[in-house]
Amino acid sequence: MRCLHLLLRASPAALLLILCLQLGTNEAQEDTRKAIIMDVELPKKATANEEVTVILRAATQFRECMVIKSYLKSNVSIEGAFNYQYTSCLCEDYPRTFYWDFQANSTAKITTVIDVVRVLNICPQDKAVIPIEANRFSVTKTLTIG
């Protein structure tokens, strides 16, 4: 009751200041940086046995570097370079670009995957982080063979 009485006696300017400080503190505590940003280029259509290129551009907004493993998955069997895996160091100031060239004979759902992994001798001085929330990121697109 005593606190309520003091609050009612406070000036409107003081109450506004307290409200602004509280709102500013809450917004400052939010961390909106993204662990992985994926930009995937895949043609929507191709003909059978035509060479198709998938381009993955990976970036992070984290200040720390991380070791990533990038690869493709499909709902149908695809041979050759489609099965290549890239392991590299991803840093805020050093985004990475990966390429896969392959031939497909039937319509497929292609999933581009990035796993954040713990591997030594990839990042400088082996200084890398692993996000707590998630360590697998993916984008799925359809390649139609006509």
Backbone as JSON Lines, residues from 0, in Angstrom:
{"i":0,"aa":"M","n":[0.83,-1.19,0.0],"ca":[0.0,0.0,0.0],"c":[0.87,1.26,0.0]}
{"i":1,"aa":"R","n":[1.95,1.18,0.76],"ca":[2.84,2.33,0.86],"c":[3.49,2.62,-0.5]}
{"i":2,"aa":"C","n":[3.9,1.55,-1.23],"ca":[4.51,1.72,-2.56],"c":[3.51,2.34,-3.53]}
{"i":3,"aa":"L","n":[2.26,1.91,-3.46],"ca":[1.24,2.46,-4.33],"c":[1.03,3.95,-4.04]}
{"i":4,"aa":"H","n":[1.07,4.31,-2.78],"ca":[0.92,5.7,-2.39],"c":[2.07,6.55,-2.96]}
{"i":5,"aa":"L","n":[3.31,6.02,-2.88],"ca":[4.46,6.74,-3.43],"c":[4.36,6.86,-4.95]}
{"i":6,"aa":"L","n":[3.87,5.81,-5.6],"ca":[3.74,5.82,-7.05],"c":[2.73,6.87,-7.5]}
{"i":7,"aa":"L","n":[1.66,7.02,-6.77],"ca":[0.65,8.0,-7.13],"c":[1.16,9.42,-6.93]}
{"i":8,"aa":"R","n":[2.12,9.61,-6.03],"ca":[2.66,10.94,-5.77],"c":[3.76,11.32,-6.76]}
{"i":9,"aa":"A","n":[4.3,10.33,-7.52],"ca":[5.39,10.62,-8.47],"c":[4.86,11.48,-9.61]}
{"i":10,"aa":"S","n":[5.74,12.3,-10.13],"ca":[5.32,13.19,-11.21],"c":[5.18,12.41,-12.51]}
{"i":11,"aa":"P","n":[4.36,12.89,-13.44],"ca":[4.21,12.21,-14.73],"c":[5.53,12.09,-15.5]}
{"i":12,"aa":"A","n":[6.42,13.06,-15.36],"ca":[7.71,13.01,-16.06],"c":[8.55,11.85,-15.53]}
{"i":13,"aa":"A","n":[8.54,11.64,-14.23],"ca":[9.31,10.54,-13.63],"c":[8.75,9.2,-14.08]}
{"i":14,"aa":"L","n":[7.43,9.07,-14.13],"ca":[6.82,7.83,-14.58],"c":[7.15,7.54,-16.04]}
{"i":15,"aa":"L","n":[7.15,8.58,-16.88],"ca":[7.49,8.41,-18.28],"c":[8.94,7.99,-18.44]}
{"i":16,"aa":"L","n":[9.83,8.55,-17.65],"ca":[11.24,8.19,-17.69],"c":[11.43,6.72,-17.3]}
{"i":17,"aa":"I","n":[10.76,6.27,-16.27],"ca":[10.87,4.88,-15.83],"c":[10.35,3.95,-16.92]}
{"i":18,"aa":"L","n":[9.24,4.29,-17.54],"ca":[8.67,3.48,-18.61],"c":[9.63,3.39,-19.79]}
{"i":19,"aa":"C","n":[10.21,4.49,-20.2],"ca":[11.15,4.5,-21.33],"c":[12.38,3.66,-21.03]}
{"i":20,"aa":"L","n":[12.89,3.77,-19.8],"ca":[14.06,2.98,-19.43],"c":[13.74,1.49,-19.45]}
{"i":21,"aa":"Q","n":[12.58,1.12,-18.99],"ca":[12.18,-0.29,-18.99],"c":[12.03,-0.82,-20.41]}
{"i":22,"aa":"L","n":[11.41,-0.06,-21.29],"ca":[11.24,-0.49,-22.69],"c":[12.59,-0.59,-23.39]}
{"i":23,"aa":"G","n":[13.46,0.35,-23.15],"ca":[14.79,0.33,-23.77],"c":[15.59,-0.87,-23.31]}
{"i":24,"aa":"T","n":[15.49,-1.25,-22.06],"ca":[16.21,-2.4,-21.53],"c":[15.71,-3.68,-22.17]}
{"i":25,"aa":"N","n":[14.41,-3.83,-22.33],"ca":[13.86,-5.05,-22.91],"c":[14.31,-5.22,-24.36]}
{"i":26,"aa":"E","n":[14.31,-4.16,-25.16],"ca":[14.71,-4.26,-26.55],"c":[16.2,-4.53,-26.68]}
{"i":27,"aa":"A","n":[17.01,-3.99,-25.78],"ca":[18.45,-4.18,-25.85],"c":[18.83,-5.62,-25.54]}
{"i":28,"aa":"Q","n":[18.01,-6.34,-24.79],"ca":[18.32,-7.71,-24.42],"c":[18.0,-8.71,-25.54]}
{"i":29,"aa":"E","n":[17.23,-8.32,-26.54],"ca":[16.9,-9.22,-27.63],"c":[18.1,-9.38,-28.55]}
{"i":30,"aa":"D","n":[18.39,-10.63,-28.92],"ca":[19.49,-10.9,-29.83],"c":[18.88,-11.41,-31.13]}
{"i":31,"aa":"T","n":[18.93,-10.6,-32.16],"ca":[18.27,-10.97,-33.42],"c":[19.26,-11.44,-34.48]}
{"i":32,"aa":"R","n":[20.5,-11.69,-34.1],"ca":[21.49,-12.17,-35.08],"c":[21.16,-13.6,-35.48]}
{"i":33,"aa":"K","n":[21.36,-13.89,-36.75],"ca":[21.07,-15.23,-37.27],"c":[22.34,-16.05,-37.33]}
{"i":34,"aa":"A","n":[22.23,-17.31,-36.92],"ca":[23.39,-18.21,-36.95],"c":[23.79,-18.5,-38.39]}
{"i":35,"aa":"I","n":[22.83,-18.86,-39.22],"ca":[23.1,-19.22,-40.62],"c":[22.1,-18.52,-41.53]}
{"i":36,"aa":"I","n":[22.61,-17.92,-42.58],"ca":[21.78,-17.33,-43.63],"c":[22.11,-18.09,-44.91]}
{"i":37,"aa":"M","n":[21.08,-18.71,-45.51],"ca":[21.28,-19.51,-46.71],"c":[20.58,-18.89,-47.91]}
{"i":38,"aa":"D","n":[21.32,-18.75,-49.0],"ca":[20.75,-18.31,-50.27],"c":[21.04,-19.42,-51.28]}
{"i":39,"aa":"V","n":[19.98,-20.09,-51.74],"ca":[20.15,-21.25,-52.62],"c":[19.6,-20.92,-54.01]}
{"i":40,"aa":"E","n":[20.43,-21.18,-55.03],"ca":[20.0,-21.03,-56.43],"c":[19.92,-22.42,-57.05]}
{"i":41,"aa":"L","n":[18.74,-22.74,-57.57],"ca":[18.5,-24.02,-58.24],"c":[17.49,-23.76,-59.34]}
{"i":42,"aa":"P","n":[17.78,-24.17,-60.58],"ca":[16.78,-23.96,-61.63],"c":[15.5,-24.73,-61.31]}
{"i":43,"aa":"K","n":[14.37,-24.16,-61.7],"ca":[13.09,-24.84,-61.44],"c":[12.87,-25.99,-62.42]}
{"i":44,"aa":"K","n":[13.36,-25.83,-63.67],"ca":[13.13,-26.84,-64.7],"c":[14.44,-27.19,-65.4]}
{"i":45,"aa":"A","n":[14.52,-28.44,-65.85],"ca":[15.66,-28.9,-66.64],"c":[15.18,-30.08,-67.48]}
{"i":46,"aa":"T","n":[15.98,-30.46,-68.46],"ca":[15.66,-31.65,-69.26],"c":[16.49,-32.81,-68.73]}
{"i":47,"aa":"A","n":[16.07,-34.03,-69.04],"ca":[16.78,-35.23,-68.58],"c":[18.23,-35.2,-69.07]}
{"i":48,"aa":"N","n":[19.13,-35.58,-68.2],"ca":[20.58,-35.63,-68.46],"c":[21.23,-34.27,-68.68]}
{"i":49,"aa":"E","n":[20.5,-33.18,-68.49],"ca":[21.08,-31.84,-68.58],"c":[21.85,-31.57,-67.28]}
{"i":50,"aa":"E","n":[23.01,-30.93,-67.41],"ca":[23.77,-30.59,-66.21],"c":[23.1,-29.44,-65.48]}
{"i":51,"aa":"V","n":[22.9,-29.63,-64.2],"ca":[22.24,-28.64,-63.34],"c":[23.25,-28.17,-62.3]}
{"i":52,"aa":"T","n":[23.24,-26.89,-61.98],"ca":[24.13,-26.35,-60.97],"c":[23.32,-25.81,-59.79]}
{"i":53,"aa":"V","n":[23.7,-26.25,-58.6],"ca":[23.14,-25.7,-57.36],"c":[24.21,-24.81,-56.75]}
{"i":54,"aa":"I","n":[23.82,-23.59,-56.41],"ca":[24.74,-22.65,-55.77],"c":[24.19,-22.33,-54.38]}
{"i":55,"aa":"L","n":[25.03,-22.5,-53.38],"ca":[24.67,-22.18,-52.0],"c":[25.59,-21.08,-51.51]}
{"i":56,"aa":"R","n":[25.0,-19.97,-51.1],"ca":[25.75,-18.9,-50.46],"c":[25.39,-18.94,-48.97]}
{"i":57,"aa":"A","n":[26.41,-19.12,-48.14],"ca":[26.2,-19.23,-46.69],"c":[26.87,-18.05,-46.0]}
{"i":58,"aa":"A","n":[26.17,-17.51,-45.01],"ca":[26.7,-16.4,-44.23],"c":[26.22,-16.54,-42.79]}
{"i":59,"aa":"T","n":[26.84,-15.78,-41.9],"ca":[26.41,-15.75,-40.5],"c":[26.45,-14.32,-40.0]}
{"i":60,"aa":"Q","n":[25.62,-14.04,-39.01],"ca":[25.65,-12.75,-38.34],"c":[26.32,-12.85,-36.98]}
{"i":61,"aa":"F","n":[26.78,-14.05,-36.62],"ca":[27.51,-14.23,-35.36],"c":[28.88,-13.59,-35.48]}
{"i":62,"aa":"R","n":[29.38,-13.08,-34.4],"ca":[30.73,-12.5,-34.39],"c":[31.79,-13.6,-34.41]}
{"i":63,"aa":"E","n":[31.44,-14.77,-33.88],"ca":[32.37,-15.89,-33.82],"c":[32.26,-16.74,-35.08]}
{"i":64,"aa":"C","n":[33.34,-17.41,-35.42],"ca":[33.34,-18.32,-36.56],"c":[32.73,-19.66,-36.14]}
{"i":65,"aa":"M","n":[32.34,-20.46,-37.14],"ca":[31.85,-21.81,-36.87],"c":[32.24,-22.72,-38.02]}
{"i":66,"aa":"V","n":[32.41,-24.0,-37.71],"ca":[32.73,-25.01,-38.73],"c":[31.42,-25.54,-39.26]}
{"i":67,"aa":"I","n":[31.29,-25.51,-40.6],"ca":[30.06,-25.99,-41.21],"c":[30.36,-27.11,-42.2]}
{"i":68,"aa":"K","n":[29.41,-28.03,-42.32],"ca":[29.45,-29.07,-43.34],"c":[28.23,-28.85,-44.22]}
{"i":69,"aa":"S","n":[28.46,-28.68,-45.53],"ca":[27.38,-28.4,-46.48],"c":[27.23,-29.57,-47.44]}
{"i":70,"aa":"Y","n":[25.98,-29.96,-47.7],"ca":[25.74,-31.08,-48.6],"c":[24.31,-31.02,-49.13]}
{"i":71,"aa":"L","n":[24.03,-31.87,-50.11],"ca":[22.7,-31.95,-50.72],"c":[22.05,-33.29,-50.38]}
{"i":72,"aa":"K","n":[20.73,-33.29,-50.3],"ca":[19.94,-34.51,-50.13],"c":[18.82,-34.47,-51.16]}
{"i":73,"aa":"S","n":[18.33,-35.63,-51.52],"ca":[17.24,-35.7,-52.51],"c":[16.33,-36.87,-52.18]}
{"i":74,"aa":"N","n":[15.09,-36.77,-52.67],"ca":[14.14,-37.86,-52.48],"c":[14.33,-38.96,-53.53]}
{"i":75,"aa":"V","n":[15.16,-38.72,-54.55],"ca":[15.5,-39.73,-55.55],"c":[17.03,-39.85,-55.6]}
{"i":76,"aa":"S","n":[17.51,-40.97,-56.09],"ca":[18.95,-41.21,-56.16],"c":[19.58,-40.37,-57.28]}
{"i":77,"aa":"I","n":[20.61,-39.62,-56.93],"ca":[21.36,-38.82,-57.9],"c":[22.84,-39.12,-57.66]}
{"i":78,"aa":"E","n":[23.57,-39.43,-58.72],"ca":[24.97,-39.82,-58.61],"c":[25.9,-38.64,-58.87]}
{"i":79,"aa":"G","n":[27.19,-38.88,-58.68],"ca":[28.22,-37.92,-59.04],"c":[28.44,-36.84,-58.0]}
{"i":80,"aa":"A","n":[28.72,-35.63,-58.49],"ca":[29.08,-34.5,-57.63],"c":[27.96,-34.11,-56.68]}
{"i":81,"aa":"F","n":[26.75,-34.57,-56.92],"ca":[25.62,-34.31,-56.03],"c":[25.97,-34.73,-54.61]}
{"i":82,"aa":"N","n":[26.77,-35.78,-54.46],"ca":[27.08,-36.36,-53.15],"c":[28.29,-35.74,-52.47]}
{"i":83,"aa":"Y","n":[28.9,-34.72,-53.05],"ca":[30.05,-34.06,-52.44],"c":[29.62,-33.31,-51.18]}
{"i":84,"aa":"Q","n":[30.5,-33.35,-50.17],"ca":[30.29,-32.59,-48.94],"c":[31.45,-31.62,-48.77]}
{"i":85,"aa":"Y","n":[31.12,-30.4,-48.37],"ca":[32.13,-29.39,-48.13],"c":[32.19,-29.09,-46.64]}
{"i":86,"aa":"T","n":[33.39,-29.07,-46.07],"ca":[33.58,-28.67,-44.68],"c":[34.45,-27.42,-44.7]}
{"i":87,"aa":"S","n":[33.98,-26.35,-44.06],"ca":[34.71,-25.09,-44.11],"c":[34.41,-24.25,-42.87]}
{"i":88,"aa":"C","n":[35.17,-23.16,-42.76],"ca":[35.01,-22.22,-41.65],"c":[34.15,-21.06,-42.14]}
{"i":89,"aa":"L","n":[33.07,-20.77,-41.43],"ca":[32.16,-19.68,-41.79],"c":[32.28,-18.58,-40.74]}
{"i":90,"aa":"C","n":[32.65,-17.37,-41.18],"ca":[32.79,-16.24,-40.27],"c":[31.95,-15.07,-40.78]}
{"i":91,"aa":"E","n":[31.65,-14.14,-39.89],"ca":[30.81,-12.99,-40.24],"c":[31.41,-12.2,-41.41]}
{"i":92,"aa":"D","n":[32.71,-12.04,-41.41],"ca":[33.35,-11.25,-42.46],"c":[33.86,-12.11,-43.63]}
{"i":93,"aa":"Y","n":[33.49,-13.4,-43.65],"ca":[33.97,-14.28,-44.7],"c":[32.88,-15.28,-45.09]}
{"i":94,"aa":"P","n":[31.84,-14.84,-45.82],"ca":[30.79,-15.76,-46.27],"c":[31.37,-16.77,-47.25]}
{"i":95,"aa":"R","n":[30.68,-17.89,-47.42],"ca":[31.17,-18.96,-48.28],"c":[30.17,-19.24,-49.4]}
{"i":96,"aa":"T","n":[30.68,-19.7,-50.56],"ca":[29.84,-20.09,-51.68],"c":[30.26,-21.49,-52.12]}
{"i":97,"aa":"F","n":[29.26,-22.37,-52.3],"ca":[29.5,-23.76,-52.69],"c":[28.74,-24.06,-53.97]}
{"i":98,"aa":"Y","n":[29.31,-24.95,-54.81],"ca":[28.71,-25.3,-56.09],"c":[28.61,-26.82,-56.22]}
{"i":99,"aa":"W","n":[27.5,-27.29,-56.74],"ca":[27.33,-28.69,-57.09],"c":[26.82,-28.74,-58.53]}
{"i":100,"aa":"D","n":[27.49,-29.5,-59.4],"ca":[27.05,-29.74,-60.78],"c":[26.71,-31.21,-60.89]}
{"i":101,"aa":"F","n":[25.51,-31.51,-61.38],"ca":[25.08,-32.9,-61.49],"c":[24.02,-33.02,-62.58]}
{"i":102,"aa":"Q","n":[23.7,-34.26,-62.94],"ca":[22.65,-34.54,-63.92],"c":[21.53,-35.29,-63.21]}
{"i":103,"aa":"A","n":[20.31,-34.9,-63.51],"ca":[19.14,-35.56,-62.93],"c":[18.28,-36.11,-64.05]}
{"i":104,"aa":"N","n":[17.68,-37.28,-63.81],"ca":[16.84,-37.91,-64.81],"c":[15.36,-37.85,-64.48]}
{"i":105,"aa":"S","n":[15.03,-37.45,-63.25],"ca":[13.62,-37.37,-62.86],"c":[13.43,-36.21,-61.9]}
{"i":106,"aa":"T","n":[12.2,-35.76,-61.8],"ca":[11.85,-34.65,-60.9],"c":[12.27,-35.02,-59.47]}
{"i":107,"aa":"A","n":[12.86,-34.07,-58.77],"ca":[13.38,-34.35,-57.42],"c":[13.21,-33.15,-56.51]}
{"i":108,"aa":"K","n":[13.03,-33.44,-55.24],"ca":[13.09,-32.41,-54.2],"c":[14.52,-32.38,-53.7]}
{"i":109,"aa":"I","n":[15.19,-31.25,-53.91],"ca":[16.59,-31.1,-53.52],"c":[16.65,-30.29,-52.24]}
{"i":110,"aa":"T","n":[17.27,-30.84,-51.22],"ca":[17.44,-30.14,-49.94],"c":[18.91,-29.79,-49.77]}
{"i":111,"aa":"T","n":[19.17,-28.52,-49.57],"ca":[20.52,-28.04,-49.29],"c":[20.64,-27.95,-47.77]}
{"i":112,"aa":"V","n":[21.64,-28.61,-47.21],"ca":[21.77,-28.72,-45.75],"c":[23.1,-28.14,-45.3]}
{"i":113,"aa":"I","n":[23.06,-27.42,-44.18],"ca":[24.27,-26.97,-43.49],"c":[24.18,-27.48,-42.06]}
{"i":114,"aa":"D","n":[25.19,-28.26,-41.67],"ca":[25.33,-28.7,-40.28],"c":[26.48,-27.93,-39.65]}
{"i":115,"aa":"V","n":[26.26,-27.4,-38.46],"ca":[27.35,-26.8,-37.71],"c":[27.96,-27.94,-36.9]}
{"i":116,"aa":"V","n":[29.25,-28.19,-37.13],"ca":[29.9,-29.37,-36.55],"c":[31.14,-28.99,-35.75]}
{"i":117,"aa":"R","n":[31.6,-29.95,-34.97],"ca":[32.83,-29.75,-34.19],"c":[33.94,-30.54,-34.87]}
{"i":118,"aa":"V","n":[34.77,-29.84,-35.64],"ca":[35.89,-30.45,-36.36],"c":[37.11,-29.57,-36.15]}
{"i":119,"aa":"L","n":[38.23,-30.18,-35.85],"ca":[39.46,-29.43,-35.62],"c":[40.18,-29.14,-36.94]}
{"i":120,"aa":"N","n":[41.05,-28.15,-36.91],"ca":[41.92,-27.77,-38.03],"c":[41.16,-27.21,-39.24]}
{"i":121,"aa":"I","n":[40.01,-26.61,-39.0],"ca":[39.25,-25.97,-40.08],"c":[39.28,-24.45,-39.88]}
{"i":122,"aa":"C","n":[38.89,-23.97,-38.72],"ca":[38.92,-22.53,-38.42],"c":[40.27,-22.16,-37.81]}
{"i":123,"aa":"P","n":[40.69,-20.89,-37.98],"ca":[41.97,-20.45,-37.42],"c":[42.05,-20.68,-35.92]}
{"i":124,"aa":"Q","n":[43.16,-21.22,-35.45],"ca":[43.41,-21.54,-34.04],"c":[42.31,-22.42,-33.42]}
{"i":125,"aa":"D","n":[41.54,-23.1,-34.27],"ca":[40.43,-23.96,-33.82],"c":[39.44,-23.22,-32.94]}
{"i":126,"aa":"K","n":[39.26,-21.92,-33.19],"ca":[38.29,-21.11,-32.45],"c":[36.99,-21.08,-33.24]}
{"i":127,"aa":"A","n":[36.0,-21.81,-32.74],"ca":[34.7,-21.88,-33.41],"c":[33.62,-22.16,-32.37]}
{"i":128,"aa":"V","n":[32.41,-21.75,-32.68],"ca":[31.28,-21.96,-31.77],"c":[30.25,-22.88,-32.41]}
{"i":129,"aa":"I","n":[29.39,-23.44,-31.58],"ca":[28.26,-24.24,-32.04],"c":[27.02,-23.64,-31.4]}
{"i":130,"aa":"P","n":[26.03,-23.2,-32.21],"ca":[24.82,-22.59,-31.63],"c":[24.07,-23.57,-30.73]}
{"i":131,"aa":"I","n":[23.5,-23.06,-29.66],"ca":[22.74,-23.89,-28.72],"c":[21.37,-24.25,-29.29]}
{"i":132,"aa":"E","n":[20.71,-23.3,-29.94],"ca":[19.34,-23.51,-30.4],"c":[19.22,-24.56,-31.5]}
{"i":133,"aa":"A","n":[20.1,-24.51,-32.51],"ca":[20.01,-25.46,-33.62],"c":[21.37,-25.57,-34.27]}
{"i":134,"aa":"N","n":[21.66,-26.76,-34.79],"ca":[22.92,-26.9,-35.51],"c":[22.72,-27.46,-36.92]}
{"i":135,"aa":"R","n":[21.47,-27.58,-37.36],"ca":[21.17,-28.02,-38.73],"c":[20.19,-27.01,-39.35]}
{"i":136,"aa":"F","n":[20.55,-26.56,-40.57],"ca":[19.74,-25.6,-41.3],"c":[19.56,-26.15,-42.71]}
{"i":137,"aa":"S","n":[18.38,-25.93,-43.29],"ca":[18.14,-26.5,-44.63],"c":[17.15,-25.67,-45.41]}
{"i":138,"aa":"V","n":[17.25,-25.81,-46.75],"ca":[16.31,-25.2,-47.69],"c":[15.97,-26.27,-48.71]}
{"i":139,"aa":"T","n":[14.68,-26.47,-48.98],"ca":[14.24,-27.48,-49.95],"c":[13.57,-26.8,-51.14]}
{"i":140,"aa":"K","n":[13.99,-27.23,-52.34],"ca":[13.4,-26.72,-53.59],"c":[13.16,-27.91,-54.52]}
{"i":141,"aa":"T","n":[12.25,-27.72,-55.47],"ca":[11.92,-28.79,-56.41],"c":[12.56,-28.52,-57.77]}
{"i":142,"aa":"L","n":[13.21,-29.55,-58.32],"ca":[13.77,-29.52,-59.65],"c":[12.86,-30.39,-60.53]}
{"i":143,"aa":"T","n":[12.19,-29.76,-61.5],"ca":[11.27,-30.49,-62.36],"c":[11.98,-30.86,-63.65]}
{"i":144,"aa":"I","n":[11.96,-32.14,-63.98],"ca":[12.57,-32.64,-65.22],"c":[11.45,-32.84,-66.22]}
{"i":145,"aa":"G","n":[11.57,-32.17,-67.37],"ca":[10.49,-32.26,-68.36],"c":[10.97,-32.61,-69.74]}
